[in-house]
Amino acid sequence: MIEFGTGGWRAIIGDGFTKANIQKVAAALGRRMAREGVRPEICIGYDRRFLSREAAIWFSEAIVGEGVKVDFINISPPTPQIMFTVKNWQLPYGAAITASHNPALYNGIKLFTAGGRDATQEITDEIQAEANALDASEIHPVDFDRAQAAGTVVYVDTRDDYLDSILASIDTAAIRRRRPRIVLDPMYGVSLTGLMTILYSCRCDVNVIHDTHDAFFGRRLPAPTIDTMADLQRQVLDKGADLGIATDGDADRLGVIDEKGRYVSANEILVLLYYYLLKYKGWKGAAVRNVATTHLLDRVAAKFGERCYEVPVGFKNISAGMQAHDALIGGESSGGLTVRGHIFGKDGLYAASLLVEMLAVTGKPLSQTVQEIFDEFGELHMAEYDWLLTEERKTEITGRVFERRELPDFDAPVDHIAWEDGCKLYFSDGSWIILRFSGTEPRVRVFAEAETLERAKALVGEMAGFLGLPF
């Protein structure tokens, strides 16, 4: 069965991710577009995963069969470039063949709507239901080469427009004066050409690792986390670099190493950029974060007379929150963020460019700006753990926590509990813990934040012990 989660539809290649299912999704989307009476045109791109280009072709063939013209980006673009194209060309829909940061065994499809934002849950639920109800005999794909000859599939290249939009939005003159030394790790993904173009245009000194095309991502997860960035840490220290930048497989998420070789968490990146935009650039606006993202963002917002809004996990909810509140920045603890005026989706290239600008404008090492924030707002530390689940274990946890609402007796007073997205407990001392099921993998995740890492880990340990999860 096709099942969309918080970040699109993802499935194991050859199991759920098959030609038949790909074309069912495409046909369902094409039929939706016909019912809506929107412009029958869509932008499609694909990442560097195994079978991605072929899947993009199969998707195109099926949606052309529904009377939709395809603008086909034929050189693996960053996912945010596709979103930018949907916005810039005023298209009603876009699609990326990608499983983002999932393991190499996975592939998938992300869908975007007008304005270049993630499709809402309502839209993906409807497409999912229609796709699963379709029979292969109801799909009438048009051969890709024939569609090209007929002009219903057209190769397009939107990279220059996308990169120029980023360069136009950052202080390139300040970066050129500073000439920072950068080590770049695209993690075998799609960010290399784009980020190299931006950094070289700003006269940065750049070294690159993991830049070849490897559909297995070097046998590691294509996600910029503390566990996957050891090579980048070593290179930053070896080269005496000012900054290490990594992006995930489809380049919508960012990971950072500072000049001391320290991993800068996604939470810290989000806070750093919000603080920079408010204090150094003098911009105004609220912040939006999901339920599993640092509350330090709330403290920064309050200091500058702004507000931080909390939404469920899924960048579509960040986008909606930003639009509703005309927010300045929106992001999540998994490394995705965006800023008002760009696209409504997360963009690792834009975030990286803004971070390099921050280095240049402040004239301070990254570690010093982090400490500046800690000195002013205090420190909060997050512990994050996840466990792979069988269906039986998921059913058991669902019954205990979400149906009978059984919870541990924590050693701190609970202020209140929220059930909107998982189960989040807010403690009176400002710490919190959340338990929720992943929207992209068969996993349960537990996040906790407190003034010390030891306290955050202890909270996770209490929840794990209560549920019988190894810790």
Buried (B, 14 or more C-beta within 10 A) or exposed (E): EBEBBBBBBBBBBEEBBBBEBBBBBBBBBBBBBEEEEBBBBBBBBBBBBBBBBBBBBBBBBBBBBBEBBBBBBEEBBBBBBBBBBBBBBEBBBBBBBBBBBBBBBBBBBBBBBBBBBBBBBEBBEBBBEBBBEBEEEEBEBBBBEEBBEEEBBEEBEBBEEBBEBBBEBBBBEBBEEBEBBBBBBBBBBBBBBBBBBBBEBBBBBBBBBBBEEBBEBBEBBBBBBBEBBEBBBBBBBEBEBBBBBBBBBBBBBBBBBBBEBBBBBBBBBBBBBBBBBBBEBEBEBBBBBBBBBBBBBBBBBEEBEBEBBBBBBBBBBBBBBBBEBEBBBBBBBBBBBBBBEBBBBBBBBBBBBBBBBBBBBBEEBBBEBBEBBBEEBEBBBBBBBBBEBEEEBBEBBEEBBBEEEEBBEBEBEBEEEBEEBBBBBBBEEBBBBBBBBBBBBEBBBBBBBBBEBEBBBBBBBBBBEBBEBEB
